Amino acid sequence: MGKGVVKLGEGNWAVKDGNLLAAKETNGRFKNAEFTVSRGTDATYVNRDGLIVNETGDNTPRIDFTDNTDGHLLLEPASRNLITYSEDFSVWNKNGATTTPNDSISPSGILNAAKLKPTKVSGVHLIGFNVTSSNVKTYSVFAKQNGYTRLRFNTGSSSNGFASFNLSNGSVAASGGTYYSSSNIEDYGNGWYRCSVTFLANAPNNFTIVVEDSSAQVTFVGDGVSSIYIWGAQVEEQSYVTSYIPTNGGQVTRDAEIVQRESIDEIDIPQKEGTIYLELESYEKNTEIFNFNRSTSNSIHVGTDSNGALKVWGYYEPSGTETSVQATLSANTSKVAIAFKNGSFIVYADGEEELNTSTFVWTPTDSIDRLYFNRGGYVASQGLSKVKALRIYKEAFNTTQLDELTS
């Protein structure tokens, strides 16, 4: 289907420090089409073996295999772990509980997870860490059952905000409180789950991890044997959890990453007409995922609004007069195709037509000269998205072809 296609991903990934490789196919022949990558800091990701590893190449793209075998390009905003000891729980505040370091294999595949064990005394069994921030915060930790199967996060106290997690079936068992916003639990294999909860701005700054008994009570007598394994604690000023940021004595920031290709005329990107296909694993709100443009005179954007709905924007601005079109898609869209040419702009998503207009003007006076992932700043910000595939064709597909491409 189509001619002159640029392909990225779809289970075929090639990376090196500073570059992500795509393929340009013409008449069955291929050549490299490199995207440059900038991040500036280390960052973690889940490798093919399902382990959390640290990418030490500052500008090396992260191909993450969480929840899929083909992998996806992981793009994230800047974030800072406010917990200064993310794995050393010996320095955390304790009440009715002990911690034993290096007692289990963590999601990193290393013997560095701690045992959190309630004491044989009637009371609440917890550890806590104080942070300083008046912003929205997301708390997270990796946890695994070891006799006890329930874990609770508080922000200061349950009345301020809490979320309770069931580590036997991977569910959020209960939640609420004045500052509670949302919570989630993700399966990381081998019995490990990443538990997270987001609290509203001005919530108390104490991150408390509490063990519950089998009846979901926080006050009980520990049996002296059962425990919960924990690893990788994080508090970040985001409304959602991002990849793990290890710390050991100080706060650590992971920079945002941008993936881009400039001088794209060298790989024969379409100018007058074309079709863009984008396949996504997931994304968060207020994120500009993909940007295809010539400065601001002609541009196509795929991103999310403040509610998390996926949107496609088309812009044309000759001599300061803007013409634009917009399609709003569902928040769980995975496959998007955009066919464009002068007088036609068609958007399909997951096999459904979302926009088909003849009013859009597309007459670029200069070559389209750049592609961006996670650029931010035009229709949305840098954020979190997981991109499985990108294809760009040198013709504007018809509705039958778009339906077939996205179904």
C-alpha positions as CSV (number, residue, x, y, z in Angstrom):
1,M,0.0,0.0,0.0
2,G,1.4,3.4,-1.0
3,K,4.7,4.5,-2.4
4,G,7.9,6.1,-1.0
5,V,7.3,5.1,2.6
6,V,9.3,6.0,5.7
7,K,9.0,3.4,8.4
8,L,9.8,3.5,12.1
9,G,9.2,0.9,14.7
10,E,6.7,-2.0,14.2
11,G,9.0,-4.2,16.1
12,N,12.1,-3.3,14.1
13,W,14.2,-0.9,16.3
14,A,17.8,0.2,15.9
15,V,19.3,2.7,18.3
16,K,22.6,4.3,19.2
17,D,23.6,7.2,21.4
18,G,22.0,10.2,19.9
19,N,20.1,8.4,17.1
20,L,17.0,6.4,16.3
21,L,17.1,4.7,12.9
22,A,14.1,4.5,10.6
23,A,14.0,3.1,7.1
24,K,13.2,4.8,3.8
25,E,11.7,2.4,1.3
26,T,11.5,3.1,-2.4
27,N,10.8,0.4,-5.0
28,G,11.7,-2.3,-2.5
29,R,15.1,-0.7,-1.7
30,F,15.9,0.7,1.8
31,K,18.2,3.3,3.2
32,N,18.7,4.7,6.7
33,A,16.7,7.7,7.9
34,E,18.2,8.8,11.2
35,F,16.3,10.7,13.9
36,T,18.4,12.6,16.4
37,V,17.6,12.1,20.1
38,S,18.3,14.5,22.9
39,R,17.7,14.0,26.6
40,G,20.8,14.8,28.5
41,T,20.4,12.4,31.5
42,D,20.3,8.7,32.3
43,A,16.8,7.2,32.2
44,T,15.3,3.7,32.9
45,Y,13.2,1.5,30.8
46,V,11.9,-2.1,30.6
47,N,14.1,-4.3,28.4
48,R,13.1,-7.3,26.3
49,D,13.6,-9.6,29.4
50,G,11.1,-7.6,31.4
51,L,13.7,-6.0,33.6
52,I,14.0,-2.4,34.6
53,V,17.5,-1.2,33.4
54,N,19.2,2.1,33.3
55,E,20.1,3.7,30.0
56,T,23.4,5.3,30.6
57,G,23.7,6.9,27.2
58,D,22.3,10.4,27.9
59,N,20.9,10.8,24.4
60,T,20.1,7.1,23.6
61,P,16.4,6.5,22.8
62,R,14.6,4.1,25.1
63,I,12.7,1.2,23.4
64,D,10.5,0.0,26.2
65,F,8.8,-3.4,26.3
66,T,6.3,-2.9,29.1
67,D,3.1,-4.8,28.2
68,N,4.2,-5.7,24.6
69,T,6.7,-7.8,22.8
70,D,7.3,-5.5,19.8
71,G,8.5,-2.6,22.0
72,H,7.6,1.1,21.8
73,L,9.6,4.4,21.8
74,L,9.2,5.8,25.3
75,L,9.0,9.6,25.4
76,E,8.6,11.4,28.7
77,P,8.6,14.9,30.2
78,A,11.2,16.0,32.6
79,S,10.6,14.7,36.1
80,R,12.3,14.7,39.5
81,N,12.3,12.1,42.2
82,L,11.8,14.0,45.5
83,I,12.7,10.8,47.5
84,T,16.4,11.0,48.2
85,Y,16.7,7.3,49.1
86,S,14.6,5.4,46.7
87,E,15.9,1.9,47.6
88,D,17.5,2.4,51.0
89,F,14.6,2.2,53.3
90,S,16.8,2.0,56.4
91,V,16.8,5.8,56.5
92,W,13.0,6.1,56.3
93,N,10.9,6.9,59.4
94,K,9.4,3.7,60.9
95,N,6.6,2.9,63.2
96,G,5.8,-0.7,64.1
97,A,7.8,-2.1,61.2
98,T,11.3,-3.1,60.3
99,T,13.1,-3.2,56.9
100,T,15.7,-5.7,55.8
101,P,17.8,-4.6,52.7
102,N,18.7,-6.9,49.8
103,D,16.2,-9.6,50.8
104,S,14.6,-10.3,47.4
105,I,15.2,-10.0,43.6
106,S,13.7,-6.7,42.5
107,P,12.2,-5.8,39.0
108,S,15.8,-4.9,38.1
109,G,16.8,-8.5,38.3
110,I,19.2,-7.7,41.2
111,L,19.0,-8.8,44.9
112,N,18.3,-5.3,46.1
113,A,14.6,-5.3,47.2
114,A,13.8,-4.7,50.9
115,K,11.6,-6.7,53.2
116,L,9.0,-4.5,55.1
117,K,7.9,-6.6,58.1
118,P,5.3,-5.6,60.7
119,T,6.4,-6.0,64.3
120,K,4.6,-8.4,66.8
121,V,3.0,-5.4,68.5
122,S,-0.6,-4.2,68.2
123,G,-0.7,-1.0,66.2
124,V,-0.1,0.5,62.8
125,H,2.9,-0.8,60.8
126,L,4.4,1.8,58.4
127,I,7.4,3.6,57.0
128,G,7.4,7.2,55.8
129,F,9.5,9.8,54.1
130,N,9.0,13.6,54.1
131,V,9.2,15.6,51.0
132,T,8.6,19.3,50.3
133,S,6.2,20.4,47.6
134,S,2.9,22.2,47.4
135,N,2.2,20.9,43.9
136,V,0.3,17.9,42.5
137,K,2.3,14.8,43.4
138,T,2.3,11.2,42.4
139,Y,3.6,8.6,44.8
140,S,4.8,5.2,43.6
141,V,6.6,2.1,44.8
142,F,7.2,-1.5,43.5
143,A,5.8,-4.1,45.8
144,K,5.4,-7.8,46.1
145,Q,3.4,-10.0,48.5
146,N,5.3,-12.2,51.0
147,G,2.6,-13.3,53.4
148,Y,0.9,-10.0,53.6
149,T,-1.0,-9.1,50.4
150,R,-2.2,-5.5,51.0
151,L,-0.4,-2.2,51.0
152,R,-1.7,1.3,51.6
153,F,-0.3,4.8,50.7
154,N,-1.2,7.8,52.8
155,T,-0.4,11.4,52.4
156,G,0.0,12.2,56.1
157,S,-3.1,10.3,57.0
158,S,-5.9,8.4,55.4
159,S,-8.3,11.3,55.8
160,N,-6.0,13.5,53.8
161,G,-5.8,10.9,51.0
162,F,-5.0,7.2,50.6
163,A,-5.0,4.3,48.2
164,S,-5.0,0.6,49.2
165,F,-3.6,-2.0,46.8
166,N,-4.2,-5.8,46.7
167,L,-0.9,-7.5,45.7
168,S,-2.6,-10.9,45.2
169,N,-4.8,-9.9,42.3
170,G,-3.2,-6.6,41.2
171,S,-6.1,-4.3,42.0
172,V,-6.8,-1.0,43.7
173,A,-8.9,-2.1,46.6
174,A,-9.9,1.2,48.1
175,S,-9.1,4.9,47.8
176,G,-10.3,8.4,48.9
177,G,-9.6,11.3,51.2
178,T,-9.6,15.1,50.8
179,Y,-6.6,15.3,48.5
180,Y,-7.0,12.0,46.6
181,S,-7.0,12.3,42.8
182,S,-6.4,8.9,41.2
183,S,-4.5,5.6,41.6
184,N,-3.2,2.7,39.6
185,I,-1.4,-0.6,39.8
186,E,0.7,-2.1,37.1
187,D,1.9,-5.7,36.7
188,Y,5.7,-6.0,36.3
189,G,5.9,-9.7,36.4
190,N,7.2,-12.3,38.9
191,G,4.7,-11.1,41.5
192,W,5.8,-7.5,41.4
193,Y,3.4,-4.6,41.0
194,R,4.0,-0.8,40.7
195,C,1.5,0.9,42.9
196,S,0.9,4.6,42.4
197,V,-1.5,7.3,43.6
198,T,-1.8,11.0,42.7
199,F,-2.7,13.6,45.3
200,L,-3.9,17.2,44.6
201,A,-1.8,20.3,45.3
202,N,-1.3,21.3,48.9
203,A,-1.6,17.8,50.2
204,P,0.6,17.0,53.2
205,N,4.1,16.0,52.3
206,N,4.6,12.8,54.1
207,F,4.7,9.7,51.9
208,T,3.6,6.8,54.2
209,I,3.6,3.1,53.2
210,V,1.4,1.1,55.5
211,V,0.9,-2.7,55.6
212,E,-2.7,-3.9,55.9
213,D,-3.8,-7.3,57.2
214,S,-6.0,-9.7,55.3
215,S,-9.1,-7.9,56.6
216,A,-7.8,-4.6,55.2
217,Q,-7.2,-3.3,58.7
218,V,-4.2,-1.1,59.5
219,T,-4.2,-1.8,63.2
220,F,-3.2,-5.4,64.0
221,V,-0.5,-7.6,65.6
222,G,2.2,-8.7,63.2
223,D,2.8,-12.4,63.1
224,G,6.6,-11.9,63.1
225,V,7.1,-13.8,59.8
226,S,5.0,-12.3,57.0
227,S,6.1,-9.2,55.1
228,I,5.9,-7.3,51.9
229,Y,8.8,-6.7,49.5
230,I,9.4,-3.1,48.3
231,W,11.7,-1.4,45.9
232,G,12.0,1.8,43.9
233,A,10.1,4.5,45.8
234,Q,9.3,7.7,43.9
235,V,7.5,11.0,44.5
236,E,7.3,13.3,41.5
237,E,5.4,16.5,40.7
238,Q,3.3,15.0,37.9
239,S,-0.3,14.0,37.7
240,Y,0.8,10.5,36.6
241,V,3.6,8.1,37.2
242,T,6.7,8.1,34.9
243,S,9.6,5.7,34.6
244,Y,11.6,4.9,37.7
245,I,14.3,7.5,38.7
246,P,16.8,5.9,41.1
247,T,18.2,8.0,43.9
248,N,20.8,7.4,46.6
249,G,21.3,10.5,48.9
250,G,19.8,13.3,46.8
251,Q,17.0,14.1,44.5
252,V,17.5,13.2,40.8
253,T,16.0,14.7,37.7
254,R,15.4,12.9,34.4
255,D,15.3,15.3,31.5
256,A,12.6,15.3,28.8
257,E,13.6,13.7,25.5
258,I,13.0,15.0,22.0
259,V,13.3,12.9,18.9
260,Q,13.5,14.8,15.6
261,R,14.5,14.7,12.0
262,E,15.5,17.9,10.2
263,S,16.5,18.3,6.6
264,I,13.9,15.6,5.8
265,D,14.0,16.4,2.1
266,E,17.0,14.1,2.1
267,I,14.7,11.2,2.7
268,D,12.1,12.3,0.3
269,I,9.3,13.2,2.7
270,P,6.1,14.2,0.9
271,Q,5.5,17.9,0.3
272,K,2.3,18.5,-1.7
273,E,0.4,15.5,-0.4
274,G,0.9,12.5,1.8
275,T,-0.4,10.1,4.5
276,I,0.9,9.9,8.0
277,Y,0.2,6.7,10.0
278,L,0.9,6.7,13.8
279,E,0.4,3.7,16.1
280,L,0.4,4.4,19.8
281,E,0.7,2.1,22.9
282,S,-0.5,4.8,25.3
283,Y,-0.2,8.5,26.1
284,E,-1.0,11.0,28.9
285,K,-2.9,14.3,28.8
286,N,-1.6,17.6,27.5
287,T,1.1,16.0,25.4
288,E,2.2,16.9,21.9
289,I,3.1,13.5,20.6
290,F,4.0,14.2,16.9
291,N,4.7,17.3,14.9
292,F,5.2,17.5,11.1
293,N,5.9,20.9,9.8
294,R,7.6,23.7,8.0
295,S,8.1,26.3,10.8
296,T,4.5,27.5,11.4
297,S,3.4,28.0,7.8
298,N,2.3,24.4,7.3
299,S,2.0,21.9,10.2
300,I,0.2,18.7,11.3
301,H,0.2,17.8,15.0
302,V,-1.0,14.8,17.0
303,G,-1.4,15.2,20.7
304,T,-3.8,15.2,23.7
305,D,-5.8,17.9,25.4
306,S,-6.0,18.6,29.1
307,N,-8.6,15.9,29.5
308,G,-6.5,13.2,27.7
309,A,-8.5,13.1,24.5
310,L,-6.3,12.5,21.4
311,K,-6.5,15.2,18.8
312,V,-5.2,15.9,15.3
313,W,-4.6,19.5,14.3
314,G,-3.8,20.8,10.8
315,Y,-2.5,24.4,10.3
316,Y,-1.8,26.6,7.3
317,E,-0.7,30.2,7.8
318,P,0.3,32.2,4.7
319,S,1.0,35.8,5.3
320,G,-0.3,35.7,8.9
321,T,-3.7,34.4,8.1
322,E,-4.3,31.0,9.7
323,T,-6.5,28.2,8.4
324,S,-6.9,25.3,10.7
325,V,-8.8,22.0,11.1
326,Q,-9.1,19.8,14.1
327,A,-10.3,16.2,14.9
328,T,-11.0,15.0,18.4
329,L,-10.6,11.3,18.9
330,S,-11.3,9.0,21.9
331,A,-8.9,8.8,24.8
332,N,-8.0,5.2,24.0
333,T,-7.2,5.5,20.3
334,S,-4.3,3.4,19.1
335,K,-4.1,3.8,15.3
336,V,-4.3,7.2,13.5
337,A,-4.0,8.0,9.8
338,I,-4.0,11.4,8.3
339,A,-4.3,11.9,4.5
340,F,-3.5,15.5,3.4
341,K,-3.4,17.5,0.2
342,N,-4.6,20.9,-0.9
343,G,-8.4,20.9,-0.5
344,S,-8.5,17.6,1.4
345,F,-7.7,16.6,5.0
346,I,-9.0,13.2,6.2
347,V,-8.5,11.6,9.6
348,Y,-9.2,7.9,10.4
349,A,-8.8,6.4,13.9
350,D,-9.1,2.6,14.6
351,G,-11.0,2.0,11.4
352,E,-13.5,4.9,11.8
353,E,-13.6,8.2,9.9
354,E,-13.2,11.1,12.3
355,L,-12.8,14.1,9.9
356,N,-13.1,14.6,6.1
357,T,-13.0,18.2,5.0
358,S,-12.4,19.9,1.7
359,T,-11.8,23.4,3.3
360,F,-8.2,22.8,4.4
361,V,-5.6,24.7,2.5
362,W,-2.2,22.9,2.0
363,T,0.1,24.7,-0.4
364,P,3.6,24.8,1.1
365,T,5.9,27.3,-0.5
366,D,8.9,25.6,1.0
367,S,9.8,22.0,1.8
368,I,8.4,20.4,4.9
369,D,11.7,20.3,6.8
370,R,11.2,18.6,10.2
371,L,9.5,15.9,12.1
372,Y,9.3,15.9,15.9
373,F,8.3,13.6,18.7
374,N,7.6,15.2,22.1
375,R,8.6,18.7,21.0
376,G,5.9,20.5,23.0
377,G,5.2,24.1,23.1
378,Y,2.9,24.6,20.1
379,V,-0.5,22.9,20.7
380,A,0.5,21.0,24.0
381,S,3.5,20.3,26.3
382,Q,6.1,17.7,26.4
383,G,4.6,14.7,28.1
384,L,4.4,10.9,28.2
385,S,3.7,8.9,25.1
386,K,4.6,5.4,23.9
387,V,4.9,5.2,20.1
388,K,4.8,1.8,18.4
389,A,5.1,2.8,14.8
390,L,5.3,5.7,12.3
391,R,4.8,5.5,8.5
392,I,4.8,8.4,6.1
393,Y,3.6,7.8,2.5
394,K,4.0,10.0,-0.6
395,E,0.4,10.0,-1.5
396,A,-2.9,11.0,0.1
397,F,-4.8,7.7,0.7
398,N,-8.5,7.4,0.0
399,T,-11.1,6.4,2.6
400,T,-10.9,2.7,1.8
401,Q,-7.2,2.7,2.2
402,L,-7.3,4.7,5.4
403,D,-9.9,2.3,6.8
404,E,-7.7,-0.7,5.9
405,L,-4.6,1.0,7.4
406,T,-6.1,1.7,10.8
407,S,-8.4,-1.3,11.3
